[in-house]
Amino acid sequence: MTPPRVSVVLCVYNQAAYVAEAIASILGQTLTDLELIVVDDGSTDSSPEVIHRFTDPRIRYVRNERNLGHASSLNRGVALARGRYLAIMDSDDISLPERLARQVDFLDAHPDVAMCGSWVETFGARMELRRFPTEPAVLAASLLLSCPFSMPTVMLRREAMLPEGFDPRGLAYDYAYWMDVANRAPVANLPEVLLKYRLHARQMTVTHRAAQLAGTRLVLRRQLETLLGEVDEAELDALMYVFVNEVSDEPPTALIGRLFARLRRANRQRRRYDPAVLDALLAEKWAHIVTVHEPAVGVMWRQAVRHPALWSWALGRDAIRRTLRPFKPWFWKQRPV
């Protein structure tokens, strides 16, 4: 039997309300040379019945005897895949019709790129457009500060897949996997929306947030140690704050500034990332942390001038705007009618 061009792995656990839309979005792709491997992770709702309503011969259904978790289910699906390319799909999202064709065309045209994702549009609890970096050099550096891939948009070459698979011991297994792939070869995102990402209360990023952040911390520690050598817990705390990007009353601004300056110096010595790219990313993040997260204007300016290497026009502009903001009502009152 001739192998399909693309193997799509879709893992499902108790998603009867959404899985039909996810499956239909794959079967309706403009690229038809595919197989859809549905791994049922021991669902206890009507998900199996919903799946079995589809009679398309391109579907291969397997069921775990017990719930193994998403990472282990993905590994089972990947082991069954026969395609030249592997695409990942979630059971509660919707792939746009051109998704697979656009990604295959991109990987065919860029044989050095191991993996590509895309931008996404969220729906459900909140609607927003999520734009991720697209260039390989920017993505490699971005992985040090964030996870610039949406898992259900990812497509990999078969030869780029890691033999050890997704690590089932932590809930940041996708972030760890992308990091390892990017450490071996260029990765990319297509600058267009190819997936509608559903936001709802039952998704894993909501129900297992604490465990996911713990896993993320381990991945970030590994990346910091590779670049810096020894890393203390305070520095790791600072990087986690940047990663999560949730404003707090007492942001670790001073720690972040020192860590960013240290990262900048170490990378200029070791050249792990393109220095110009990492410098620009650090400056961008620093400007955001200082001008948005720091509650005290005086501290904002003190931290901004303490690290001249992290200075940027955006930082200066936003700091001035924030400083002048309290005077805006007074200014408008003084204007002649």
RAURRA-V976242 format. One record per helix or strand of 3 or more residues. SS is the DSSP state (H for helix, E for strand). FROM is the first residue (numbers start at 1). TO is the last residue. If there is no record, write none. Layout:
<<SS | FROM | TO> <SS | FROM | TO>>
This chain:
<<E | 6 | 12> <H | 19 | 27> <E | 34 | 40> <H | 47 | 52> <E | 59 | 63> <H | 70 | 80> <E | 85 | 90> <H | 99 | 109> <E | 113 | 124> <H | 136 | 142> <H | 151 | 153> <E | 155 | 157> <H | 158 | 160> <H | 173 | 182> <E | 186 | 199> <H | 204 | 207> <H | 209 | 228> <H | 233 | 244> <H | 253 | 270> <H | 275 | 293> <H | 297 | 306> <H | 308 | 310> <H | 313 | 325> <H | 328 | 334>>
